[in-house]
Amino acid sequence: MARKSRKHKYKEELKFLSPVAVGYIRLSVANKEESSSIENQKFFIECWGEQQQIPMSHYYIDNGFSGKFYDRPAFQEMIQDILSGNINCVVVKDLSRLGRNYISTGYYIEVLFPSNGVRFVSVNDQFDTIDGITNQKNPYSSKIRMPITNAFNEQVSIEIKKKMEATLDMKAQHGIFIGPRAPFGYQKAEDNHDQLIPDPKAAIIVRKIFELAANGIGMTTIVRYLNEKEIPTPIQYARSNGLSGNYDNGNGNWNSRSVKYILTNRTYTGMLVQGKERRVVSATHEALVDTNTFDAIQKSFQEKAFNIAKHGQSTENILKGKVICGCCGGKMQRKRGTNHADWYFFTCITKNRLGVDKCTGMYVREEDVLRAIYYQLKLHVKEHFISDSQYQQELLHLNNGINQSDSQYQEIFRNAIHHYEMFVDGKISKDEFRAVQDAANKKKAIWNDIITSKTAYEKQYHVFRKLLKASYKEIALSEIIDCIDEITICQNENITVKWAIAQ
């Protein structure tokens, strides 16, 4: 009887309220189908409004947001307006637009909306709470109960993600370009957007950059050449060709980072390296530089990064911002030797700027810093060594934990659906349903934690392998700079390397 009373009260509230109806629209990043477009959703909602003679006063639109989460800005704004008493009718094209988590979606439909006198309509599902929470009298309405529909929508979200990842991986295996934008120097073919072809103008710039580097021209000189010739940067060029969106425009000038990205990107050899599994496929598109030239340039980068270049040290400051004065804590500047000698040193200029009472002024040669890095790198790798068998054993343990946790979650998930239906039918109280809901959420949290632990361990092992290779000088020192937090220079050139990864 309590359930019936609640519905009756809800209908009475709606009868005396003038309709303030709003439409809610959500478009995920993954969904590119025309049937799910913002315009299409708005069309369905407006058609329903015209049939019911209820105008839509406002639309809340979340563009590019997943239905699994409910911290969407427009959705939260709508909830706040509901709680403020400014809305009494919400219309969506279908239930999946509201959300894809069955418990949370059910909470809004079954608890929050009714308790605030809000009518909820899902046009495609023929669902309208003005006739009660579950209206099965309409001959055209779906006979699938709401909790089952919501649970299905949640599973659809999971399946969509899996299918997308599998599709992208399959494309990567077959050498199909899966990136959102073509690399600078290329464009997507008009008849096949998965195929890269040279961009007539940008390809000339890329070829010139490789030509200069192959002739022994340093990074700084190449950057100066590009800026003096007023050649547009990759982002400027893309903007001029219609690119829109929230991209960093920089300061409008070429820099060492943008040039090195081009010179180290193997895509320009006609090869694609893509996807989570780093699928490698050769000869997928026209090369802008031959493989021998590209490999020679990479070798020169490694020699400079190892401080064993034939003609002196690298002109690039790979330790920029990392070298710290042990006296004052300020960042030390890198300078060239006297009379432009082909060697470099780091010095703290706080003493010159603020006086000797602020800093004694630390000084160290760059080659001594590099030597200290390699020495302490070997010690660090030895202390945190992970063998292949250790890695495989821990991975097996984590996978077993994931499978066990998943089974437990699936069981309590089905139990939650059952209790949800009982709650809808008025057979159990909200508190009883909430208890089961909380238990389901806890199991899901445990499952997520184990997956997070596995991801973190895989990342830890990946970083360790990089550090191991760097310690043997199989890869350039520049490739592990992000693993260094800071390098502190103290009295008597005592150098301490602090690693950015977990100790």
PyMOL commands that set and color helices and strands:
alter all, ss='L'
color gray80, all
select helices_A, chain A and resi 2-16+34-36+38-52+73-83+95-98+102-115+129-131+146-173+202-214+219-228+234-240+256-263+266-269+291-305+338-340+350-354+366-383+388-424+430-471+477-483+491-493
alter helices_A, ss='H'
color red, helices_A
select strands_A, chain A and resi 21-27+56-63+89-92+119-122+127-128+186-189+192-198+272-274+279-281+323-325+333-337+341-347+363-365+484-490+494-499
alter strands_A, ss='S'
color yellow, strands_A
deselect
rebuild
show_as cartoon
